[in-house]
Amino acid sequence: MTEQPAPRALVVGEALVDVVLRPGSEPAEHPGGSPANVAIGLGRLGRRVDLLTWLGDDAHGDLVREHLAGSGVHVLVGDRAPERTPVARAHLDAEGAATYEFDLTWDLPTRWEEDPEAPVVVHTGSIATVIAPGGEAVARLLADRRDGSTITYDPNLRPALMGSPDETLPVVERLVALADVVKVSDEDLAWLHPGVAPAEIARDWLGRGPAVVVVTLGGEGALAITAAGDEVLVEAPRVQVADTVGAGDSFMGALVDGLWAADLLGADRRESLRAIDRPTIERVLVRCAQVAAITVSRAGANPPTSAELEA
């Protein structure tokens, strides 16, 4: 009897090279990109994961592909690619917080090689969902995949690329309505809705369709609001921060993994996800916070493996 492959995740979005600029140090190049980081986080937690992205046939693209493969991420092969791999320059301040500038284009292949079996979850976010022409293609893909998969979304906004909040908000809200699970930072919400409490925005988004909306609060932890009516706040572990690069992405990967472990992913589990109970979401959030804490304790977007987390 032929062994059936493990259930898989499909992550859709940018993979790029981060050029990290630290005060007083030489620039350092690291593979990055929010969706790629989420895929790596899932791979390191033992999940089978495919990445649909937009990489050039160049040295930077080879660097990214090698990095992804090292964490068990399978990059789907498409029928077209950009002339050069996207680059983001991350400027770190004295506290390790990052601001970004970008040199990139974003689109999707028109065709790609992928297993016919539906993934249990499709995740996207950040630049890939907003930048033309690829953003519209991502939205169509999510709408097409929703009948077969759980949809997860992290806006992970980059104001330097996305225009004004008024321009970006309709795009975000369209994807929120397609998603089953949304993770968003308090910084993103403050940019979209200045002066409005994060919990108020999360409740509004929950009413647009998701089963769970999670707001990360930096060093203060995270808040989840569920369709079942629970509001759960967890604290962040106290660690020495090296930098915050990739922290939200590692949290997102752990969120997908935790819901997967609770048997709440897949289109056939949508109603169970909407009925998620308080102990389950709290347990998932605590683990997400632990994963993010490990990531910020070391340089770059470097999420932990399952073995590191258990240790």
N, C-alpha and C positions, 0 to 999 in steps of 0.2 A: 504494500500500500504506500502511495506517495505521501510524504509528510507535508501537511499544509503549512504555508509560511505564516509567521507570526502576524497578528494585526499590525497595521502601520499607521503612522501619521503622515500627512502631507503638509509641508510648510511652503508658503508661497511668498516670495519677496526678495529684497535685495541682499546680495552678498558682495562685500567690497573690501578694500584695504584701508584700515585706519592708520593714518600717520599721526602718532602721538607726540605732542610737543609739550615737554615739561620744562618749567623754569630752570635754567642752568644746565640742561641736559641736551644731548644730541637727539634729533628726531629718531623715533623707532617705528618700524612698520609692523602691523599686526593685522591678520584677517579679522573682519568684523561685519557689521550690518545687523540690524535688529532681528529680522526673521532668521538669518543664518545663525545668530547666537542662540535663538530659541531652539532651532534644530539641533545644535551642538549640545545644549542642555538636555534635551530629550535623549539624544544618543548616549550621552554619558550616564544617564539614569537607566540605561538598558533598553530603551525603546527603539523599534525599527522605524526609521524616519527617512522620507524622501524630501528633497528640496528642489523646488522649481524656481529658478533664478535667472540671472542675466549677466553672464561672465564672458569676458573677452578671451581670445586665444593668445595670451601674452604672459609675461612673467608674473604679473600680479594675479592673473587668473589661475595660473598653476599653483601659486602660493596658497590661494584660497581653497582650491580643490584639494590640495594635499592636507590642509588643516581640517577641512570637513571630513575627509575620509578617515583621518586619525581618530575622530570621535564617532565613527560609525554612520555618518550621514551620507546617503546616496544622492548624488546630484543627477537629476533627470536630464537626459540629452534631448535638446530641441533642434528644430530645423533652421534656426538663425540665432545670431549672437551680436553683441555690440562690437565696435571697432576696438575699444579698450575697456578694461575692467574699471568699474567705478572706484573713486578714491574719496575718503572723508578725512579731513584734518581735525583732530581732537586737541584743542588747547586746554591744558589742565592748569587750574589755579593752585595757589599754595596749599589749599585744603584737599586737592585731588578732584574737584568738581570739573566736569568737562563741558566745553562749548564747541560747536562744530561749524566747519565750512566744507563745501562739497564740490567735487568735480565729477559729474556723473550724468548718464542718461539711464532711463528705465523703461523697459518694455517686457513683454513675454513672447516666447516662441508662439508660432501659430499651431504647431504640432510638436509633440514630444512622446518619448517612449515611457510608458507607465503601466504597471500591473493593472489588469482589468478589475480586480477586487477593489471595492470602495474602501478608502481609508476610514478608520473610526473617527478621525478628527482632521479637519482642515484649519490651519492657522495662518493668519496674515497680520500685517500691521505696518506702521511707520511709513517710510518714503514710498514704498511700493503701492500704497493705497491712494496716494494723492497725486504723484507726479505723472503728467501726461507723456506719452500715450498709454503707458502701462496700467495706470490706476483704474481706468475704465475696464480694462481686460480683467483685472483682479476682481472687481465687483461682479462682473458677469460670471466669472468662475465660481465665486462663492454662491451666487444665486443658483447656478446649475448643480452644485454639489450638495446643497442643503438637504435635499431629499434623502441622500445616502450617508451623510456624515454630520457629526457635531461641528459647529463653526465657532472658532475662537478668534478674538480680535484684540489687539493692543494698539491704540492710536500712535503712541510713542512719537509725538509730534516734533518736527524740526522746523521751527519758525523761519529759519534762514532760507528754506526751500519752498515753503508752503504758502507764501503770501500772507494775507491778513486773517485774523480769526473769523471774520465774517465770510471770507471765501472758503475757509477750511471747514467750518462747522457743518454745512450741509453734507459734505462728503463723509465726515465722521458719523453724523447721525444716520445717514443711509446705511452704513456698515454696521452700526450698533443695532439697527432694526433687523439685519440679516443674521446677527450673531446669537449664539446660545450663551456664550461666556465672554464678558468684556473685562479686561484688566486695563486700568488707566492710572497715571500718576497724578498726584495733587498738583504738580507743576503744570501738566497739560491742561487740567481743568481750570486752573487760574488764568492760563492764557486764553482759553476759549470763552470763559465766563468770569471776568474779573469781579472779585468781591462777593461771589456766590459760594456758599458753603459746599465743599465736596460731596457731603452726604445728600444734599438737596439735588445736586446734579445727578448723582448716582440713582436716586429714586426716580427721577424723570426718565433716565435712560432705561431703567428696569421696566418702566411702563411701555417702552417702545418695542419690547419683545424678548430680551434676554432672560435666562433663568437665573443668572448670577452676574452681578457687577462688583468688581473688586477695585478699590482705590488704594494704591500704595502711598504711604505718607512719609517716605524717607526714613530717617532714624526713629520716627514715632511709630512705625509698624504698618499695619494694613487694616482696612475696613472692608468687609463683604456685606452686601445686601442681597437677599435672595427673594425669588418669587414666592417662596413659602412664607415670607414675612419676617425672617430673622435678620438682625443686624449684629454682626460679630466683629469685634475689634481685637486684634492681637498685637502684642508689643514686638519690637525688633530686638534681637539679641545685641548686647553691647560688645563691639569689637573695635580694634584699632583699624581705622580706614586707610587703605593704601590709595584707592581711588574708587569712583562710583561707576566706572565704565562697565556696561553690561549687567549691572545689578538688576534693573527692571526686566531684562530679557531672561536672566536666570530664574527670577521669580515666576515669570510667565511659563517657562518650560516646566518648572516644578508644579505650577497650578494645573497644567494639562496632565502631567504625570500623576498627580494626586487624585484627580477626578477619574483618570483611567484606572488607577488601582482600586478605586471605590466602585468600579463597574458602572460608571455614569456617562460614558462616552459611546457614541454611535447613534445613528438616527433612531434606532429602536429603543434607545434609553432616554429619549428627550423628556418624556413625562416624569421619569424617575429623577432626572436632573432638576427639573422644576420643583420637585418635592424634596430636594436635598435637606437633610435635617441639620440642626445646629451642631451637634457633636462632630458630624462628618466635615462640614465646612470649616469648623474651628481646627480640627486635626490637620486638614489640608493646608490651611493658612499658616499654622505654626511651622510646618515643614517648609513651606515656601519661604518664610522669613529666615529659617536656618540656612537654606540654600543661598539666598541673597546675601546673608551675613558672611558666609564663606567667600563669596565672590568679591565683596568689597574689601575683604581683608588681604587680598593679594592683587597685584597689578594686572590691569587689563581685563578683558571679558574672558574670564577663566572659571566657568562654573564647575562645581564638584562632580565627581563620579558617585555612583551609589555607595561604593566602598568607603570613600571619604566622608560621605554624609553619615553613614552608619557608625563610623569610627568617632 
